[in-house]
Amino acid sequence: MTIPVNPDRFLKDLHDLRRFGASGVGKGVVRPAYSEADIAARDWLAGRMKAADLSVQVDPMGSVFGLCEGPSLLLGSHSDSQPEGGWLDGALGVIAALEVARAAREAGGPPVSCVSFQDEEGRFGVTTGSAAWSGALARDRLDSLVDPQGVTLPQARAAMGDRLGDWLDPARFTGFLEMHIEQGPVMDTSGEAVGVVEAIVGIRDMVITFEGQQNHAGTTPMALRKDAFQALSAFNALLNDRLRNVVTPATVWTIGHVTLLPNAHSIVPGKVKFSMQWRDGDAGRLDRMEAIIRETAQEVAATRGLEMSTGPMLGIAPVAMDAGFRAALSEAAEAEVPGRWRVMPSGALHDASNMARMMPAAMVFVPSIGGISHDFAEDTDEADLVTGLKVLAGAVTRIAG
């Protein structure tokens, strides 16, 4: 059977979800995990799931499931956002999942459930909600997680009150599909409408700290300074040079979330803490990069008389998407937009990475205008959103119909 999705209903729900945490700038949203806007959005989603005759269950992390009876295919993504995020990142996959599950139920099958995972954007780690459910993140570590502002996960999660329930048994699901914007420029540049994801890159993420000596900026000679920011600057330059012969054009690495102390005009900074993240599709290359990153940081600290320390390593290994599910998405894409789709990797991390640990999983992309994401300007043409919805529904029909 063909699942009779309703594009108008789908788009209305997508725009309605955007109201929660609307930024006032373009279509952007501010809906970080466990914020007032995030919890209100989850309550609204739960209501829409109930209206679709799905049974709602919220797990201990706050992920919201809309369940049909018995074994089913699970579709979804996340509805939390970056601190300054776009309206489609995650939200698109949640509302597309809801629409396919609702339309399938109205038509008498196949069985489809949907989910909005909590904290995919990583306020407390990396794809925290789905990682905890899948076992990629040990559940006994959850209470020790702390966000960049020093708020613990239990403190933030307390805002969800009595909404939280038990963990679901993954065995009730036969597989997982996730629809998402590309978050890059490839399809927007090529004019293609659909991307079938072949694999999701691996990611490593840790915090590095250089600690030197805070001192007077006017009286401390340059040669005698133990300047933490100068150490960071030297580390960045050395790292770029040393990674050159290890990486590929698809490899990326990023220094971010820099905290400089005391961050004042007239004081030599004595301490800097920053995030170091790198991504690649090859686990061995990720390991080689880690060794170079650690060695370079240690060398910079020793040369400049600073102390260097690192936080815990976070991340997810590269993962290939299920071949059978990929074939179903490819067939659906060719039927919907003949010749206007491609097979491609995902350079961004997604909940599907964790789902692939437990069940067959695959992803479908739609274009991002200008390749922009994680920004208030993020957008996709509504015709492309509907095309992606129809491809997702077509794949579900081929897998579970």
C-alpha positions as CSV (number, residue, x, y, z in Angstrom):
1,M,0.0,0.0,0.0
2,T,1.0,3.6,-0.4
3,I,0.9,5.6,2.8
4,P,-1.4,8.6,2.1
5,V,0.6,11.4,3.8
6,N,-1.0,14.8,4.1
7,P,1.5,17.5,3.1
8,D,-0.6,20.4,4.4
9,R,-1.1,18.8,7.8
10,F,2.6,18.0,7.9
11,L,3.7,21.6,7.1
12,K,1.2,23.1,9.5
13,D,2.6,20.9,12.4
14,L,6.1,21.9,11.4
15,H,5.3,25.6,11.6
16,D,3.3,25.1,14.8
17,L,6.3,23.5,16.4
18,R,8.5,26.5,15.4
19,R,6.3,28.7,17.7
20,F,8.0,27.1,20.8
21,G,11.2,29.1,21.3
22,A,10.7,31.3,18.2
23,S,13.7,33.6,18.1
24,G,12.1,36.6,16.5
25,V,14.8,36.5,13.8
26,G,13.7,34.8,10.6
27,K,12.5,31.3,11.3
28,G,15.1,30.6,14.0
29,V,14.4,28.9,17.3
30,V,16.0,28.9,20.8
31,R,14.9,25.6,22.3
32,P,17.9,23.9,24.1
33,A,17.3,20.7,25.9
34,Y,15.2,21.0,29.2
35,S,14.5,24.7,28.6
36,E,11.0,25.9,29.1
37,A,10.5,26.1,25.4
38,D,11.8,22.5,24.9
39,I,9.5,21.1,27.5
40,A,6.5,23.0,26.2
41,A,7.3,21.6,22.7
42,R,7.4,18.1,24.1
43,D,4.1,18.5,25.8
44,W,2.6,19.8,22.5
45,L,4.2,16.8,20.6
46,A,2.7,14.4,23.1
47,G,-0.7,16.0,22.5
48,R,-0.3,15.6,18.7
49,M,0.7,12.0,19.2
50,K,-2.3,11.2,21.3
51,A,-4.5,12.9,18.8
52,A,-3.1,10.5,16.2
53,D,-4.2,7.6,18.4
54,L,-0.6,6.8,19.4
55,S,0.3,5.8,23.0
56,V,2.7,8.3,24.5
57,Q,5.6,7.3,26.7
58,V,8.4,9.5,27.9
59,D,11.7,7.8,28.9
60,P,14.0,8.8,31.8
61,M,15.9,11.3,29.6
62,G,12.8,13.0,28.4
63,S,12.6,11.5,24.9
64,V,9.0,11.4,23.8
65,F,7.7,8.3,22.0
66,G,4.4,7.9,20.1
67,L,3.7,4.2,20.0
68,C,1.4,1.9,18.1
69,E,0.6,-1.6,19.3
70,G,3.0,-4.4,18.8
71,P,6.2,-4.5,16.8
72,S,6.7,-1.4,14.6
73,L,9.1,0.6,12.6
74,L,10.4,3.6,14.5
75,L,10.8,7.0,12.8
76,G,12.0,10.3,14.3
77,S,14.8,12.7,15.3
78,H,15.0,15.4,17.9
79,S,13.1,18.6,18.8
80,D,15.7,20.4,21.0
81,S,17.8,23.0,19.2
82,Q,21.2,24.7,19.4
83,P,21.3,27.8,21.6
84,E,20.7,29.7,18.4
85,G,19.2,27.2,16.0
86,G,17.3,26.7,12.9
87,W,13.6,25.6,12.7
88,L,14.2,22.4,10.8
89,D,17.3,20.8,12.4
90,G,15.7,17.7,14.1
91,A,12.2,19.2,14.1
92,L,11.7,18.2,10.5
93,G,12.5,14.5,11.3
94,V,10.1,14.5,14.2
95,I,7.2,16.0,12.4
96,A,7.8,13.9,9.3
97,A,7.8,10.8,11.5
98,L,4.6,11.9,13.2
99,E,2.9,12.4,9.8
100,V,3.9,9.1,8.4
101,A,2.9,7.3,11.6
102,R,-0.4,9.1,11.7
103,A,-1.2,8.6,8.0
104,A,-0.2,4.9,8.2
105,R,-2.5,4.4,11.2
106,E,-5.4,6.2,9.4
107,A,-4.9,3.9,6.4
108,G,-4.8,0.7,8.5
109,G,-1.0,0.0,8.4
110,P,1.8,-0.6,8.3
111,P,2.7,-0.2,12.0
112,V,4.8,2.9,12.6
113,S,5.9,4.6,15.8
114,C,7.6,8.0,16.2
115,V,10.0,9.7,18.6
116,S,11.6,13.0,19.6
117,F,14.8,12.2,21.3
118,Q,16.1,14.5,24.1
119,D,19.3,16.5,24.0
120,E,20.6,15.4,20.5
121,E,22.3,18.8,20.3
122,G,24.6,17.9,23.2
123,R,24.0,20.2,26.1
124,F,25.2,17.3,28.2
125,G,27.3,15.4,25.8
126,V,26.8,13.9,22.3
127,T,23.3,12.9,21.2
128,T,22.7,12.3,24.9
129,G,19.1,11.0,24.9
130,S,19.5,8.3,22.1
131,A,23.0,7.5,23.3
132,A,21.7,6.6,26.8
133,W,18.8,4.6,25.4
134,S,21.1,2.7,23.0
135,G,23.8,2.0,25.5
136,A,26.4,4.1,23.7
137,L,26.4,6.2,26.9
138,A,26.4,4.2,30.1
139,R,23.3,5.1,32.1
140,D,25.2,5.1,35.4
141,R,27.1,8.1,34.0
142,L,24.1,10.2,33.4
143,D,23.9,11.9,36.8
144,S,27.5,13.0,36.6
145,L,27.0,15.0,33.3
146,V,27.3,18.8,33.5
147,D,26.5,21.4,30.9
148,P,28.9,24.3,30.0
149,Q,27.3,26.5,32.6
150,G,27.8,24.0,35.4
151,V,24.2,22.8,35.6
152,T,24.0,19.0,36.2
153,L,21.8,16.7,34.2
154,P,19.7,15.8,37.2
155,Q,19.2,19.5,37.9
156,A,18.1,20.3,34.4
157,R,16.0,17.1,34.0
158,A,14.1,18.0,37.2
159,A,12.2,20.6,35.2
160,M,10.3,17.7,33.4
161,G,8.7,16.8,36.7
162,D,6.5,13.7,36.7
163,R,6.5,13.4,32.9
164,L,9.4,10.9,33.0
165,G,8.7,7.2,32.7
166,D,10.7,4.0,32.1
167,W,13.1,3.0,29.4
168,L,11.5,1.3,26.4
169,D,12.6,-2.1,25.2
170,P,14.3,-1.6,21.8
171,A,13.2,-5.1,20.8
172,R,9.7,-3.7,20.1
173,F,11.0,-1.9,17.0
174,T,12.0,-3.5,13.7
175,G,14.2,-0.6,12.6
176,F,14.7,3.2,12.5
177,L,14.5,5.8,9.8
178,E,15.4,9.5,10.2
179,M,14.7,12.4,7.9
180,H,16.9,15.4,8.2
181,I,18.1,18.5,6.4
182,E,21.5,18.0,4.8
183,Q,23.1,20.9,6.8
184,G,25.6,21.4,4.0
185,P,25.8,22.8,0.5
186,V,26.1,19.7,-1.7
187,M,22.5,19.2,-2.8
188,D,21.7,22.9,-2.9
189,T,24.6,23.4,-5.2
190,S,23.8,20.4,-7.4
191,G,20.1,21.0,-7.6
192,E,19.3,17.5,-6.3
193,A,16.2,17.0,-4.1
194,V,17.0,13.9,-2.0
195,G,20.1,12.4,-0.4
196,V,20.3,8.8,0.8
197,V,22.9,8.5,3.5
198,E,25.4,5.7,3.1
199,A,27.2,6.3,6.4
200,I,27.6,8.7,9.3
201,V,31.0,9.9,10.2
202,G,32.5,9.3,13.6
203,I,33.1,12.1,16.0
204,R,35.6,12.7,18.9
205,D,35.2,15.5,21.4
206,M,37.1,16.5,24.5
207,V,38.0,19.6,26.5
208,I,41.6,20.7,26.7
209,T,42.9,23.1,29.4
210,F,46.2,25.1,29.4
211,E,47.1,26.7,32.7
212,G,49.9,29.2,33.0
213,Q,50.3,32.3,35.2
214,Q,47.9,35.2,35.4
215,N,49.9,38.5,35.7
216,H,50.0,42.2,35.0
217,A,49.8,42.9,31.2
218,G,51.9,46.1,31.5
219,T,54.8,44.9,33.6
220,T,55.3,41.3,32.6
221,P,57.9,41.0,29.7
222,M,56.7,38.9,26.8
223,A,59.6,36.4,27.2
224,L,58.6,35.7,30.8
225,R,54.9,35.2,30.3
226,K,53.1,32.0,30.7
227,D,50.2,33.2,28.6
228,A,47.4,30.6,28.1
229,F,46.0,32.3,25.0
230,Q,49.3,32.3,23.3
231,A,49.5,28.6,24.0
232,L,46.1,28.1,22.4
233,S,47.2,30.1,19.3
234,A,50.4,28.1,19.0
235,F,48.5,24.8,19.4
236,N,46.0,25.7,16.7
237,A,48.8,26.6,14.2
238,L,50.9,23.5,14.9
239,L,47.8,21.2,14.8
240,N,46.8,22.4,11.4
241,D,50.3,21.7,10.0
242,R,50.7,18.3,11.7
243,L,47.3,16.9,10.6
244,R,47.9,17.9,6.9
245,N,49.4,14.5,5.9
246,V,46.9,12.4,8.0
247,V,43.5,13.8,7.0
248,T,41.4,13.7,3.8
249,P,39.4,16.5,2.2
250,A,36.4,15.2,4.0
251,T,38.0,15.3,7.5
252,V,37.2,18.2,9.7
253,W,38.3,19.5,13.1
254,T,37.2,22.4,15.2
255,I,38.3,24.4,18.2
256,G,35.4,26.0,20.0
257,H,33.7,27.0,23.2
258,V,36.8,28.9,24.4
259,T,36.8,30.1,28.0
260,L,39.7,32.5,28.7
261,L,40.4,33.5,32.3
262,P,40.3,36.1,33.6
263,N,39.5,37.5,30.2
264,A,40.4,41.1,31.0
265,H,42.2,43.9,29.1
266,S,45.1,44.4,31.4
267,I,45.8,40.9,32.6
268,V,47.9,38.2,31.0
269,P,45.4,35.3,30.7
270,G,46.5,32.5,33.1
271,K,44.1,29.8,31.9
272,V,42.2,28.8,28.8
273,K,39.7,25.9,28.4
274,F,38.4,24.9,25.0
275,S,36.7,22.1,23.2
276,M,38.5,20.1,20.6
277,Q,36.3,18.2,18.1
278,W,37.2,16.1,15.0
279,R,35.2,14.0,12.6
280,D,36.0,11.4,10.0
281,G,34.5,8.3,8.5
282,D,37.5,6.1,9.4
283,A,38.0,5.0,13.0
284,G,41.7,4.5,12.5
285,R,42.2,8.0,11.2
286,L,40.2,9.3,14.2
287,D,42.7,7.5,16.5
288,R,45.7,8.9,14.7
289,M,44.3,12.4,14.9
290,E,43.7,11.9,18.7
291,A,47.4,10.9,19.2
292,I,48.6,14.0,17.3
293,I,46.2,16.3,19.2
294,R,47.4,15.0,22.6
295,E,51.0,15.1,21.6
296,T,50.8,18.7,20.2
297,A,49.0,20.0,23.3
298,Q,51.6,18.4,25.6
299,E,54.4,19.8,23.5
300,V,53.0,23.4,23.5
301,A,52.4,23.3,27.3
302,A,55.9,22.0,28.0
303,T,57.6,24.5,25.7
304,R,55.8,27.4,27.3
305,G,56.0,26.2,30.9
306,L,52.2,25.6,31.2
307,E,50.2,22.8,32.7
308,M,48.0,20.8,30.3
309,S,45.0,18.6,31.1
310,T,42.1,17.0,29.2
311,G,38.6,16.1,30.1
312,P,36.8,12.8,29.2
313,M,36.7,11.7,25.6
314,L,33.2,11.8,24.1
315,G,32.1,10.6,20.8
316,I,30.6,8.0,18.5
317,A,32.3,5.7,16.1
318,P,31.6,5.9,12.3
319,V,28.6,3.8,11.3
320,A,27.3,2.5,8.0
321,M,23.6,2.7,7.3
322,D,21.6,-0.6,6.8
323,A,21.9,-1.8,3.2
324,G,18.3,-3.0,2.9
325,F,16.9,0.3,4.3
326,R,19.1,2.3,2.1
327,A,17.8,0.3,-0.9
328,A,14.2,1.1,0.1
329,L,15.0,4.8,0.4
330,S,16.8,4.8,-3.0
331,E,13.9,3.1,-4.7
332,A,11.5,5.6,-3.1
333,A,13.7,8.5,-4.2
334,E,13.9,7.3,-7.8
335,A,10.2,6.9,-7.9
336,E,9.6,10.4,-6.5
337,V,12.3,12.4,-8.2
338,P,13.9,10.3,-11.0
339,G,17.6,11.1,-11.4
340,R,17.5,14.0,-8.9
341,W,18.9,12.2,-5.9
342,R,22.2,11.0,-4.7
343,V,23.9,8.6,-2.2
344,M,26.1,10.6,0.2
345,P,27.8,10.5,3.6
346,S,26.6,12.5,6.6
347,G,29.3,14.8,8.0
348,A,27.0,15.7,10.9
349,L,26.1,13.4,13.8
350,H,22.6,12.2,14.2
351,D,20.5,9.9,16.5
352,A,20.6,7.3,13.7
353,S,24.2,6.7,14.7
354,N,23.0,5.3,18.1
355,M,20.0,3.5,16.6
356,A,22.3,1.6,14.3
357,R,23.8,-0.1,17.4
358,M,20.4,-1.7,18.2
359,M,18.5,-2.2,14.9
360,P,18.7,-1.6,11.1
361,A,18.8,2.2,10.6
362,A,19.0,4.6,7.7
363,M,18.6,8.3,6.9
364,V,17.3,10.6,4.1
365,F,18.3,14.2,3.5
366,V,16.6,17.1,1.9
367,P,18.6,20.2,0.8
368,S,19.5,23.2,3.0
369,I,19.3,26.6,1.3
370,G,22.8,28.0,1.0
371,G,24.0,25.0,3.0
372,I,23.2,26.9,6.2
373,S,22.3,25.1,9.5
374,H,22.8,25.8,13.2
375,D,21.8,29.3,12.5
376,F,18.6,31.4,12.5
377,A,18.9,31.6,8.7
378,E,18.5,27.8,8.2
379,D,15.7,27.0,5.7
380,T,14.6,24.6,3.1
381,D,12.0,25.1,0.3
382,E,8.7,23.6,1.3
383,A,8.4,21.7,-1.9
384,D,11.6,19.9,-0.9
385,L,10.3,19.2,2.5
386,V,7.2,17.5,1.0
387,T,9.4,15.5,-1.4
388,G,11.4,14.2,1.5
389,L,8.2,13.3,3.4
390,K,7.0,11.3,0.4
391,V,10.3,9.5,0.0
392,L,10.3,8.6,3.7
393,A,6.7,7.3,3.4
394,G,7.7,5.3,0.3
395,A,10.6,3.7,2.1
396,V,8.3,2.7,5.0
397,T,5.9,1.1,2.5
398,R,8.8,-0.9,1.0
399,I,10.2,-1.9,4.4
400,A,7.1,-2.6,6.4
401,G,4.2,-2.5,4.0
